[in-house]
């Protein structure tokens, strides 16, 4: 059972990028230089990203994931070396000099392979749920968050505060569809997330790239936008040009769907890292597409169906 998406575009991007200048100088690793190193001062607000010495962090003994693909870890480590750790891990304090991972063990292992001695992390008090939620919501409402920081804040509310997208929408005063689309930015490749985070790419460009299923193609198109200073409309035209006139797939979650549809997306999407889309016509007919990363995701979903007698 293959989980890799098929290319939706032809072989045209590499030719368009031929002779391009090296863009690596624009992609300096993401840093968290304004945050205090844990241990030097009193704990800070749980919405802040702090840098923690790697030897002060230990894995969570209750981590449900027992095996990690070595090749995938090597690839992530290479990305971290080039771009930095874009999405910090989350830890809880066990002692004055010891922290335990709550989420992000795969990123932690890749950081070790990459030779990092400090890891950016959120530090939370595991038993202080209400304060954590308030801190994250307050952080979201700041005006200086970049799109990836905003998406990561929503993800934290889901993972650490067990909030649904509907509950998040109420707390932060935004439409549910807006939250769904912001979360989908975390599906983009690390290189594209980096460029969005540091302002080399706009959210409008990112939404268009989300309509391209192949991640390599997304990265190449991202380079094309930066090199050519392309507008969103020009990017769409480039995609049409290399896909035989076919426009990039629109993001279905941007629709104003009835509440029950969003509940379907949430309940099923949690088994597939929210990699699910739904398209509905005005007549009520439509399609739902689920993309999965491994056979294990299918097995977990089937087990959930069996456990609930569906």
C-alpha positions in Angstrom: 0.0 0.0 0.0 1.7 3.2 -1.1 1.3 6.4 0.7 3.3 8.7 -1.6 1.3 11.2 -3.6 1.5 11.1 -7.4 2.9 14.0 -9.2 0.2 16.3 -10.3 2.4 18.4 -12.6 4.7 17.6 -15.5 8.5 17.9 -15.7 8.7 21.6 -16.2 9.8 23.3 -13.0 13.4 22.3 -13.2 13.7 23.8 -16.6 12.2 27.0 -15.4 14.6 27.1 -12.5 17.6 26.3 -14.7 20.6 28.6 -14.0 19.0 30.0 -10.9 21.1 31.8 -8.3 21.8 29.9 -5.1 19.1 30.7 -2.6 20.7 29.1 0.4 22.1 32.5 1.5 18.5 33.6 2.0 17.6 30.5 4.1 19.6 31.1 7.2 18.6 28.7 10.1 15.7 29.9 12.2 17.0 31.0 15.5 15.5 31.9 18.9 18.2 34.3 19.9 15.9 36.5 22.2 14.9 33.7 24.5 16.7 32.9 27.7 18.4 29.6 28.1 16.6 27.4 30.6 18.4 27.1 33.9 19.9 30.7 33.8 16.7 32.4 35.1 13.3 31.6 36.5 10.9 29.8 34.2 9.2 32.1 31.7 5.8 32.3 30.1 4.7 29.0 28.6 4.0 30.7 25.3 7.7 31.5 24.9 10.2 29.4 23.1 13.2 28.6 25.3 16.5 27.0 24.4 17.4 23.9 26.5 20.7 22.0 26.6 20.1 18.7 24.9 21.6 16.7 27.7 18.9 18.1 30.1 16.1 16.5 28.0 14.9 12.9 28.3 12.3 11.0 26.2 8.9 10.3 27.5 8.6 6.7 28.8 5.0 6.7 27.7 5.8 7.6 24.1 3.4 5.5 22.0 5.7 5.5 19.0 8.3 2.7 19.5 10.2 2.8 16.2 11.6 5.7 14.2 12.6 5.3 10.5 16.4 6.0 10.5 16.4 7.3 6.9 13.6 9.7 7.6 15.4 10.9 10.8 18.6 11.5 8.7 16.6 13.6 6.2 15.0 15.6 9.0 18.4 16.1 10.6 19.8 17.4 7.3 16.8 19.9 7.1 17.5 21.0 10.7 21.1 21.6 9.9 20.2 23.8 7.0 17.1 25.6 8.3 17.1 25.1 12.1 14.3 23.5 14.0 11.2 25.4 12.7 8.7 23.7 15.1 10.0 23.6 18.7 9.4 20.5 20.9 7.3 20.6 24.1 8.7 19.5 27.4 7.7 19.5 31.1 10.1 20.3 34.0 11.0 17.3 36.1 13.7 18.9 38.2 15.8 22.0 38.1 18.1 20.4 35.5 15.9 17.8 33.8 13.0 18.1 31.3 10.8 15.4 29.8 9.4 15.4 26.3 5.7 15.8 25.9 5.6 16.1 22.1 8.3 16.2 19.5 10.5 13.1 20.2 11.1 12.6 16.4 12.4 16.2 16.2 14.5 15.7 19.3 16.2 12.6 17.9 16.9 14.4 14.6 18.4 17.3 16.5 20.8 14.9 18.2 21.8 13.4 14.8 22.3 17.0 13.6 24.7 17.6 16.4 22.7 20.4 18.2 23.7 21.1 21.8 20.6 23.3 22.4 17.0 22.7 21.4 14.2 25.2 21.2 11.3 24.1 23.3 8.1 25.1 25.0 8.2 24.4 28.7 4.8 23.7 30.3 3.5 22.7 33.7 1.7 19.5 33.0 -0.9 20.1 35.7 -1.7 23.7 34.9 -4.0 23.2 31.9 -6.0 26.4 32.3 -3.0 28.7 32.6 -1.3 27.0 29.6 -4.4 27.5 27.5 -4.7 31.2 28.4 -1.0 31.8 27.7 -1.3 30.2 24.2 -4.5 32.1 23.3 -2.9 35.3 24.4 0.1 34.5 22.3 -2.1 33.9 19.2 -3.8 37.3 19.7 -0.5 39.2 19.4 -0.1 41.0 16.1 3.6 40.1 15.5 3.2 36.3 15.1 4.3 34.9 11.7 1.9 32.4 10.0 3.9 29.3 11.1 4.0 30.5 14.7 0.2 31.0 14.6 -0.3 27.5 13.1 2.0 26.0 15.8 0.0 27.7 18.5 -3.2 26.2 17.1 -1.5 22.8 17.0 -0.5 23.2 20.7 -4.1 23.9 21.7 -5.1 20.7 19.9 -2.3 18.5 21.3 -1.7 19.9 24.8 -5.1 21.5 25.7 -7.3 19.0 23.9 -9.3 21.7 22.2 -11.4 21.2 19.1 -11.2 23.6 16.2 -14.6 24.9 17.1 -13.5 25.6 20.7 -10.4 27.3 19.4 -12.5 29.5 17.1 -14.5 30.7 20.1 -11.5 31.5 22.2 -9.4 33.4 19.6 -12.4 35.0 17.8 -11.6 33.7 14.4 -13.6 31.7 11.9 -13.2 27.9 12.0 -12.3 27.8 8.3 -9.5 30.3 8.9 -8.0 28.1 11.7 -8.3 25.0 9.5 -6.4 26.6 6.7 -3.7 28.0 9.0 -3.1 24.5 10.4 -2.7 23.2 6.9 0.4 25.3 6.5 2.2 22.8 8.8 1.7 20.2 6.0 4.2 22.2 3.7 7.8 21.0 3.5 10.2 22.4 6.0 11.9 24.6 3.4 8.6 26.2 2.4 7.6 26.7 6.0 11.0 28.3 6.7 10.5 30.8 3.7 7.0 31.6 4.9 8.2 32.1 8.5 11.0 34.5 7.5 8.9 36.4 5.0 10.4 35.2 1.7 6.9 33.7 0.9 3.4 35.1 1.5 0.5 33.2 2.9 -1.2 33.6 -0.5 1.6 31.8 -2.2 1.6 29.1 0.4 -2.1 28.4 -0.1 -1.5 28.0 -3.8 1.4 25.6 -3.1 -0.9 23.5 -0.9 -2.9 22.8 -4.0 0.2 21.0 -5.4 0.4 17.5 -4.0 4.1 16.7 -4.7 6.4 18.1 -2.0 9.4 18.3 -4.3 7.4 20.3 -6.7 6.2 22.6 -3.9 9.8 23.3 -3.0 10.8 24.0 -6.6 7.9 26.3 -7.1 8.8 28.1 -3.9 12.3 28.7 -5.3 10.7 30.0 -8.5 8.6 32.5 -6.6 11.5 33.8 -4.6 13.8 34.0 -7.6 11.3 35.6 -9.9 9.5 37.7 -7.3 6.3 36.2 -8.6 2.9 37.4 -7.5 0.2 34.8 -6.4 -1.5 35.1 -9.7 1.8 34.6 -11.6 2.4 31.5 -9.5 -1.0 30.1 -10.5 -0.2 30.8 -14.1 3.1 29.1 -13.9 1.4 26.0 -12.5 -1.1 26.0 -15.2 1.7 26.3 -17.8 3.5 23.2 -16.5 0.3 21.2 -15.9 -1.3 21.4 -19.3 -3.6 24.3 -18.4 -4.9 22.7 -15.2 -5.2 25.1 -12.3 -3.8 24.2 -8.9 -6.2 22.4 -6.6 -8.1 24.7 -4.4 -8.1 24.2 -0.6 -11.5 22.7 0.1 -11.4 23.5 3.8 -11.6 27.2 3.0 -15.4 26.7 2.2 -18.0 27.8 4.7 -19.2 24.3 5.4 -22.0 23.4 7.8 -20.8 22.6 11.3 -21.4 18.9 11.0 -18.9 18.8 8.1 -16.2 20.3 10.2 -16.9 17.7 12.9 -16.3 15.0 10.3 -13.0 16.6 9.3 -11.9 16.8 12.9 -12.9 13.3 14.1 -11.5 11.5 11.1 -8.6 13.9 10.5 -7.1 13.2 13.9 -6.2 9.7 12.7 -4.4 11.0 9.6 -2.6 14.1 11.0 -5.5 16.2 9.7 -4.5 15.4 6.2 -8.1 15.2 5.0 -10.1 17.4 2.7 -13.8 17.8 1.8 -15.5 19.3 -1.2 -19.2 20.0 -1.1 -21.4 21.4 -3.9 -24.4 23.6 -3.2 -26.7 20.6 -3.9 -25.1 18.8 -0.9 -23.2 16.3 -3.0 -19.4 16.1 -2.7 -16.2 14.1 -2.1 -14.0 13.5 0.9 -10.3 12.8 0.3 -8.0 11.2 2.9 -4.2 11.2 2.4 -2.2 8.9 4.7 1.6 8.6 5.4 1.8 4.9 6.4 0.0 1.6 6.8 0.1 2.2 10.5 -2.3 5.2 10.1 -4.8 2.9 8.4 -4.4 0.3 11.1 -4.9 2.8 13.9 -8.1 4.1 12.1 -9.4 0.6 11.7 -8.7 -0.2 15.4 -10.6 2.9 16.4 -13.6 1.8 14.2 -13.5 -1.6 15.9 -13.2 -0.2 19.4 -16.3 2.1 18.8 -18.2 -0.7 17.1 -18.8 1.4 14.0 
